[in-house]
Amino acid sequence: MTTSTSDVILARMMALHPKIIDLTLDRVWRLLDALGNPQDSLPPVIHIAGTNGKGSTLAMIRAGLEGAGKTCHAYTSPHLARFHERIRVAGALISEPDLTAVLDECYEANDGEPITYFEITTVAAIIAFSRSFADYTLLEVGLGGRLDATNVVATPRLTVITPVSMDHEAFLGDTLPKIAGEKAGIIKRAVPCVVGPQAEEGLDVIEARAQALGAPILAFGQHWHVWEERGRLIYQDETGLLDLPLPNLLGAHQIQNAGAALSALRALGEGETACEAAVTRAEWPARMQRLKQGPLIEAAPEAELWLDGGHNPAAGQALAGVLKGLPRKPTHLIVGMLNTKDILGYLGPLAQMADSLTGVSIPGEANTIPGEDTARIAANLGVTSHVASSVREAVEAIAAHTPRARILICGSLYLAGSILRENG
């Protein structure tokens, strides 16, 4: 693959600051000021934070708005196969010339000062969005919320907080209320906030923050409800009831994500056309994605191959729920994770659903858990375990003894990205 100009600039940016998370907004404010404060010229912003589901919820909101004829900028992270995935300008992935131009502009304006990769690339996205027309700008928080690089818009149109659970404790706090407090940092004075399902102790923190700022809350279980009934999605709020198809994104947890998206769309004044598009047209790669092409399919042509990038205990529970809802067949996991994650918490729910687990190391990631360690932890959970030097080797071994198996590759977005680069 030929190295693009943007790849060269991105590599240069990586060297500007140690690859250590250092939550502060000072560097972002400095660079934005040097660039004329483009965050003040964005189309109306919908800002989305949470531990799980924020990417899927954003995808559904975007699908709904676009289904109603609106145009949307969208910023998400991390990317899977190419950096360009992070920045959608008026619905389309940013072009290579435009990405190169805004990255160069940010690099020059930063003038060699320390700044993180995420911070400077977030500013590049903001510049791109500020210079193109769209009806809305959708911003997904990278980490936390209060001190995240995306939290620079004084008055968004709407904020959304998806379910909050334990994750990134070293940076956000070691209790659920502390983490919820960081997520609630995106709430702004008098700006409505859609709140997905929360543990009571987390919801208390979010509600207190909203009350202090006079921000109207639209909370699951209070102001809106969503459930599955007879193979349909039923949503109800004070505006009325919606009877819609189930989300095309698989899993019971996507019902709740859809509910948050529908609540957001209603708060924006959108009608049933947008709501139906949200659940039927959304696409979000590496969230229980069925692989249909590439070398892995060729290695196991009769098998079902699935890919998922979830990586914390809540994601493990959600993924186990998806597997439980599928028709029963031999199910084999191929798992690679980072050593910053709670592997035992992630694998616990999945262990009950697997006929075997093969541990792999994530290619090119220094912080990968060795495949041997993953297999050992799975074995301690009672799962028949193996080790492979690559995902391809694991797929071939599974297909050799169970050709029609269901094979799920999971545990990390970094692993998912490596798979999509070869099988996308």
N, C-alpha and C positions, 0 to 999 in steps of 0.2 A: 504494500500500500504506500503510495506517495505521501510524504509528509506535507501537510498544507501549511500555508503561512500562519494561520491562526494557531496551529499546533506549536509552532516555533515560539510565538508570542506567549502562549499559555505556559510553556516550559520555562520561559524567562520569568514569568510572573511567579511561578512556584518558588523561585529562589529569593524573592523579595523578603520573605518572612519565614521563620521556622514553621514546619508543618505541625504546629501545636495549637490547639484551640485556645484562644485567648479572648474571652468574650468582653468586648467593649465597643462602643460606637464612635469613639474619638477619631479613629483613623478614617472611618467612613465619612463622618461629617467633614473632616478636613478635605478629603478628595472631592466630595460633592460640591463643597464651597469653591474649590479651585476650578470646577467645571461649570459653574454658574447655577448650581442647585437645580439640576434637571428633575429631581423628585417632586418639585412644585409644579411641574408641567405635565404630569401624567394624566391620562384619562382616568375616570373614577376607579378607585382601587378597591378590590375585594382581597382582604388579607387573611390568610389561613394558617393556623397553627394547630398543634396537637402531636400526640405521640404516634398514634396509628390512624391511618385512613385519610390523612390530609391530601395526599396525592390523588387518591381515588375520588375524594370529594371534589377536589379542584377539577378533575377530568369531567365529572358529571355536571358541575356548574357550567363549565365551558361548553360541553355538548348541548346543554339546555339553551344557553344564550345563543349559540350559533344556530341551533335548530329554529330559534325564533327570529333569525335574520340579523343578529347582532355580530359585531366583530370583537375579538378579544386578543389582547396581548397576554402571554402566560409565561411565568418564570417558575421553574421547578428544579429540584436537585435531589440526589446527584444524577448525572447522566449515566446511561448504560453503555451504549456503543460509541456515541460521538458527543462531544461537548455541545454541539449545536442544538441537541434535544432540550437543553435547559431554557432556551430562549425562543419563544414563538412570537413573531411580530404579525399582528392582525391575522392570526390563525395559521401562519406558515412558519416552518423552521427558519431561523435567521440564515441568510445567505452567507457563503464564505467571504465575499468581499465586504459585506456590511459588518460581519463579526470581526474581521481583521481590522477594519477601520476603527470601530469603537474600542477594541482592545488596545490598539496602538495609541489612541487618544488618551485612554486611562493611564497607560504606562508612562506616557510623556508627562501628563499632568501630575502624576504621583511623584515624579522627580526623584526616584530612588529611595523614598521614605519607607519605613517598615509598614507592611500591610499584608493581610492574609490573602491567599488565593481566592477564597470564597468572597471576601469583602470586595476586592477589586473587580472580580467578574460580575458580582451583583450590581456594582455601579455601572459597569458596561451595559448590562441589560437595561438598567434604568435610563441610560442615555438613549439606547435604541428605541425604547418605548416612548420616550418623550418627544421623539422626532417623527413619529408615524401616527396616523389617525387610528383610533379604535374606540368602540363604545365603552369598553371596560379593560382594566388591567388586573390580572389575577396573579397575586404574589404568594408563593408558598414559603413559609419560614424554613430556614435551614436547620437551626438548632435552638431550641428554647422559644424565644419570642421577645422578651424585654430588651435584650442586648443583641438580638440578631441583626445582621446587616440589612435585612429587608424592612426593619422597623423604623423607617425614616419618613413616612408619610404622615403629616400632621392630622389630616382629617380624611381617612378612607371613607368610602361609601358604605362599607359593611365589613365586619370582622367575623370570622368563623373559628371556633375551637372544637376540634374533633376529640374523640376519647383520649384522655390523659392517663398514662400508666408509667411504671418505673422504667426508665431508660436514661442513659447518659448521666448517671447519678454523680459522677465526678465533676460535672460542669453545672448541673442544674439543681443539685441538692439530693440528699439521701432519704427524703420522705416524699410521699405523694403531695401533701400540701405545698411543699417548697417547689416541686416541679410544676404544679398547677399555677403557682404564683408567677413563675417565669413565663409560662404560656399566656397567662392573663395579661402580661405586659403589652400585648398588642391592642388591648381594649383602649379606645379613645373616647374623650369626653363627648357625650351625646350621640355617639355613633352606635347604631344597633349591632348586637353581637348574637349570632346563632351559636348555640352550644349543643354539641352532641352528647350522647350518653356518658355520664361521669359517675365515678364513685362519690359518695356523699361528701367525704372530706375534701375532695378536689373541687366539687361543685360549690361548696361553701366559700372557698377562696375566690373562685371566679365570680360568684355573685357579689361578694363583698367589694371586689375591685370595680365591678360594673356599677354598683350602687354609689361608690365614692365618686365616680366620674359621671354619674347621671346617664349611663349608657343603657338603653333598653335591652333587656335580655329576651331571647327567644329560645327557651330551653326544652330539650327532649323530656317528655313525661309531664311537662307543665303546659307549655304553649303549643307543642306539636307532638304527634304520636305517629308511629309507623310500625307496620307489622305485615307478615305474610299470611294470606288467607286463600286457600284453594288455588294455589299456584299463581296468585296475583299479589302485587304490592299495594297495600292500602295505607294511605297517608291522610291524616286529619289535623286541621288546625282551625282557628276561629274563622277563617275564610270559607271553610267547607271541606268536603271529602274528595279525595282523588282515588280512583281505581285504575291502576296502571299495570303494565307487564312487569315481571320481575327484572331486576337489573341484568344487563348482559355481562357484567362483571360478577364472577361466581363467588358464592359464599354468603352465609347468613349475616356476616358482619357488613356486607355490602348493602343489605337492607337498611341498616342504621346510617351508613354513609350516604345512601340515597336520600334518606330522610333529611339529613342536614343540608344536602344540595337542594332539595325541594323547598325547604324552609328558606334558604337563601334566595332562591328564585322568586318565591312568593313575596319576600321582603323587598325585592327589587321591582315588584309590580308585574312580573311575568305570569302568563296564563298557562293553560293546559298544554298548549303546543310545546312550550319550552320544557315543561315538566316531563312530558312523555319522551322528548328527545334526550333528556338527561339520563333516563334509565335505559334507553334502547340504543343510543349512539356512542356512549362513552367508550374510550379505549385507554388502557393503562398497561403498558408492557411490564412483564415480570411480576404480575399479580395473578397467580394461577393461570398463566398463559399456556395455551396448547401450542407446542412446536410442530410445524408442518413442513419444514424444509431444512436442508443442510446436511452436513456429514453425520450428525447424530441420528437423524431419521434414516439415513442410508445404513447406519450400523445396526439399527433395530426397526426394520420396516413394518413389522407386525405389532409393535408395542405402542402404547399411549405414552407420549413424552410430554411432561408438564414442567413449567419453570416458575419459581416464585422467589422473590427477593426479600420477604419478611425475615426479621432477624432478632426479635425480642420475644419474651414469654407470651405477650398478648397476641403477637403474630403467630406463634406456634399453636395457641389455642384456636385462633381463627382458621388456620390451615387444617388443623385436625377436624374442625367442624365441616370444612369443605369436603375433605376426603370421606367423612362419614356419610355425607349426603349423596355421594356418587355411587353408581351401581357397584356391587362388590366384585372385586377381582384381585389377584395377587398384586400387592403394592410394595414397591421397593424404593427406598429413599437414597439419594446421593447428596451428601451434606458437606458443605464447606463453610466455615464461619471465621470471623475475626476474633482475636483474643480479648477484645474489649467488650464482648457480648456475654450475656448469661446463657451459656450453652445448655446447662442442665435445665434451666427454666424453659428454654425454647424446645428442647427435645422431649421433655416430660409428657406433654399432651400428644405429641406425634408418635411416641413409642408404641402406644396402644393401637395405632393404625397401620403399622409397618410389618411386613413379613421379613424384611431385612433392611439394614442400613449399611451403606458404604461410605467411609470417610475419605475425603479428598482435601488436599491443600489448595488454596485459591491461587491461581497462577499470578506471579508478579507482585504479590502482596506480602510485605515483610511481616505484617501483623497477623498473618493467617494462623489459625490453630492447625497444627500438623494433623493430617488425616488419621494417623495412628491414635492421637489423643481423642479425636471425635469418635472413632470406632470403639475405643476403650470405655468412654462415658456411656455410649449407647449400649454396650454389652452389660454394663452395670445396671442399666434400666431394663434388662431382660430381652434386648433385641439381638437377633442373629446379626453379627457385624463382620464387616470386611474392610479392607483398605485397598485403594487403587491409586496409581500414580497420576491418573487423569480422569476426567469425566468420561471421555471416550472409552477408556479401558473399562470403567465401571459399567457403562451402558452395554458394551459388548459382552461382558461377563454375565450380566443379568439376562440379556437376550438369548445367550447360549443355552441356559437351562429353563427359562420361562419366556418363550418368544412373544407371547401376547400379554406380557406384564404391563401394569401401570407403573411408570417410572417418574418419580418427582425429584427434580434437581432443586435444591433449596438451601437456605441458611444465610445468604448474603446478597446484597445488590451488586457487590463487586464480582462475585461469582456469576450472577445473572448477566452482568455486562459482558464478561468474557465469553459466555455462551452465545449471547445475541450477536456479538461481533462475528462469530463463526457460523451461526445458524439463523441469522435474522432474515 
